[in-house]
């Protein structure tokens, strides 16, 4: 039997179960049967006076007075019924035995619905049935309509029988506003303003977190959106895919981090992100509550810790179109350069920006500079580094002797690495009378940006050698 025959058979047999469920639900509703509310359905408001950022709460412990918007019609159904129970017995629905037999005789479906020899062998299957009928009632009412049935079932059939998932990925951008609601960065990448459905749906993505982390999670109006991703998977592997999509490392992290670093290099702002989210296209097993969107993903602390200290009460910076055009150029140069040094440098920079410990962040920055400007050299590393740094930085500012700056930076590095009790006195540059961390971050970000925007350097297989050649050529001229 081919896939079309299998899906048609599933659709036909399940249709009888759904139709009877709708008929019985209509009677129960008319008779005043109690209907539960969705548990912890998300609500958000823009209630921070200065930033106007979203702030999530839920229906949990709220007195909603049986609000239709939050009715969970799947609660009308139950399998284990007592004599006084007013619920509809799923086991007595017309066509249920034939449907169970269809699932049990198909290895893929049997594994998908976790059917095993136990006292609760059909639990997931009963949950699927009540969930589907309940969500149908929520969206279309109790009257059966074949078009509505097919529309609701289509993504479920894709999940049960297809061999690939098409995904969109979104990453909410914390505590930043943008002049436009949508801005295209390239064919597969754009910045979007998140609508109400996306905002509410993302609330439950990731693990439970502390109060301040939850507030930070809400503080995003726009997101980085990545389109056109496809996952291949065995048809019976829904739970593995669901698990994979809840893991941070399953996402295209280099592309995501390259965007946030590009934004930082142009604007000097790094607020980062707290969630990575996958939105499957027409692929789901259990239909989301209410008007929510099917989402998978996780929470992650890819933002500076100071964001948890009340920054949502402050004015939020707004990124202009002019700035975004420059961010776009930096980002596209990075993801198209295929340069391992650039990739490793971006990784070090983003690590430094999210670290709470400034000493560790400072070491990451120096490592990042060395990744860009050294090439496994054994001798005179600091001297060569100073020459290359001076050459690039003097394009921007000729008034600073970066050899003296580097001497101060490496004195601080040595004090940190060797655990000097006097390391605090090395944390400020004598030459510039500034924090070594801030100086190093400024040098690293400016050098990285210069290299990214220089076609010769970013395409070079050996950036340090290319810079040396540029230095020699500058003397020849």
Secondary structure, DSSP 8 states (H G I E B T S, - for coil): --HHHHHHHHHHHHHHHHHHHHHHHHHHHHTT----B-TT-EEEEE--TTT--EEEEESTT---SS-GGGB-GGGGEESS--TT--SEEGGGSTTHHHHHHHHHT-HHHHHHTT--SSTTTTHHHHHHHHHHHHHHHHHH-SS--HHHHHHHHHHHHHHHH-SEEEEEEEEEETT-EESSSEEEEETTEEEEE--HHHHHHGGGSS----HHHHHHHH--SEEEEEEEEEEE--TT-HHHHHHHTTSGGGS-HHHHHHHHHHHHHHHS----EEEEEEEESS--SS--STT----EEEEEEES-GGGGTTGGGS---EE-HHHHHHHHHHHHHHHHH--HHHHHHHHHHHHHHH-S-HHHHHHHHHHHHHHHH--S--SSHHHHHHHHHHHHHTTT-TT--HHHHHHHHHHHHHHHHTT-TTGGGGSEETTTTEEHHHHHHHHHHHHHHHHHH-HHHHT-S-HHHHHHHHHHHHHH-
